Amino acid sequence: MIDWQRVTDLRDEVGSEDFKEVLDLFLEEVEEVITRMRRMPDPARYEEDLHFLKGSSLNLGFAAFSTLCEEGEQNALQGKTDLIDLAKVFATYEASKAAFAVRSEELCSAA
């Protein structure tokens, strides 16, 4: 679900001091898009939204979530928005976030 090597690499790239800030910014931006998609689903925006979510999640190692966003983005690109399972996308994000939270304090404090 989480590519922990990618997470470690990111932490090493930005430094452990700035890692929490990067993590918080990522979660805030992703939460904004997901909240909007939940409240006001707009198939015309799915390609753009899922592309954003895919890139953001890939950078932070949310591998399973990124894969679902990629699949959804491709379906939207082909006009097959009815094949996009947003509930699964949202559930996978929540599960990824929960799995990440278990180790986030350790990762933020590690050198």
C-alpha positions as CSV (number, residue, x, y, z in Angstrom):
1,M,0.0,0.0,0.0
2,I,2.8,2.4,0.9
3,D,6.2,2.5,-0.8
4,W,8.2,3.0,2.3
5,Q,11.5,3.3,0.4
6,R,10.0,6.3,-1.5
7,V,9.0,7.8,1.8
8,T,12.4,7.4,3.2
9,D,14.0,8.8,0.0
10,L,11.7,11.8,0.2
11,R,12.6,12.4,3.9
12,D,16.3,12.2,3.0
13,E,15.8,14.6,0.1
14,V,14.0,17.3,2.0
15,G,15.5,16.6,5.5
16,S,13.8,15.3,8.5
17,E,13.2,18.9,9.7
18,D,11.1,19.8,6.6
19,F,9.6,16.3,6.1
20,K,6.6,17.0,8.4
21,E,5.9,20.2,6.6
22,V,5.9,18.5,3.2
23,L,3.7,15.7,4.6
24,D,1.2,18.3,6.1
25,L,1.1,20.2,2.8
26,F,0.5,17.0,0.8
27,L,-2.3,15.9,3.1
28,E,-3.9,19.3,3.1
29,E,-3.9,19.6,-0.7
30,V,-5.1,16.1,-1.3
31,E,-7.9,16.4,1.4
32,E,-9.1,19.6,-0.4
33,V,-9.5,17.8,-3.7
34,I,-11.0,14.7,-2.2
35,T,-13.5,16.7,-0.2
36,R,-14.6,18.6,-3.3
37,M,-14.9,15.4,-5.3
38,R,-17.0,13.9,-2.5
39,R,-19.3,16.9,-2.1
40,M,-19.6,18.0,-5.8
41,P,-18.5,15.2,-8.1
42,D,-17.9,16.6,-11.5
43,P,-16.9,14.1,-14.2
44,A,-15.6,16.9,-16.4
45,R,-12.8,17.4,-13.7
46,Y,-12.0,13.8,-13.0
47,E,-9.1,13.6,-15.4
48,E,-7.5,16.8,-13.9
49,D,-8.3,15.8,-10.3
50,L,-7.1,12.3,-10.6
51,H,-3.9,13.4,-12.3
52,F,-3.2,15.7,-9.4
53,L,-3.9,13.1,-6.8
54,K,-1.8,10.5,-8.7
55,G,1.2,12.8,-8.8
56,S,0.9,13.9,-5.2
57,S,0.4,10.5,-3.9
58,L,3.2,9.0,-5.9
59,N,5.7,11.5,-4.5
60,L,4.8,10.5,-1.0
61,G,4.8,6.8,-1.6
62,F,1.0,6.2,-1.5
63,A,1.5,3.5,-4.2
64,A,-1.9,1.8,-4.1
65,F,-3.8,5.1,-4.1
66,S,-1.6,6.4,-6.9
67,T,-2.4,3.3,-9.0
68,L,-6.1,3.8,-8.6
69,C,-5.8,7.4,-9.5
70,E,-3.9,6.5,-12.6
71,E,-6.5,4.0,-13.7
72,G,-9.2,6.6,-13.1
73,E,-7.3,9.3,-14.9
74,Q,-7.0,7.0,-17.9
75,N,-10.7,6.1,-17.9
76,A,-11.6,9.8,-17.7
77,L,-9.2,10.6,-20.6
78,Q,-11.1,8.0,-22.6
79,G,-14.5,9.4,-21.6
80,K,-15.3,6.4,-19.4
81,T,-16.0,8.2,-16.2
82,D,-18.7,5.7,-15.4
83,L,-15.9,3.1,-14.8
84,I,-14.3,5.2,-12.1
85,D,-15.0,3.9,-8.6
86,L,-14.6,7.0,-6.5
87,A,-15.7,5.2,-3.4
88,K,-12.7,2.8,-3.9
89,V,-10.4,5.7,-4.6
90,F,-11.5,7.5,-1.4
91,A,-11.3,4.3,0.7
92,T,-7.8,3.5,-0.5
93,Y,-6.7,7.0,0.3
94,E,-8.1,6.7,3.9
95,A,-6.5,3.3,4.3
96,S,-3.2,4.6,3.0
97,K,-3.3,7.6,5.3
98,A,-4.0,5.4,8.3
99,A,-1.1,3.0,7.4
100,F,1.1,6.0,6.9
101,A,0.1,7.5,10.3
102,V,1.3,4.4,12.1
103,R,4.9,5.3,11.1
104,S,4.7,9.0,10.4
105,E,6.0,10.1,13.8
106,E,9.0,7.8,13.5
107,L,9.7,9.0,10.0
108,C,9.4,12.7,10.9
109,S,11.9,12.3,13.8
110,A,14.3,10.0,12.1
111,A,17.5,11.4,10.8
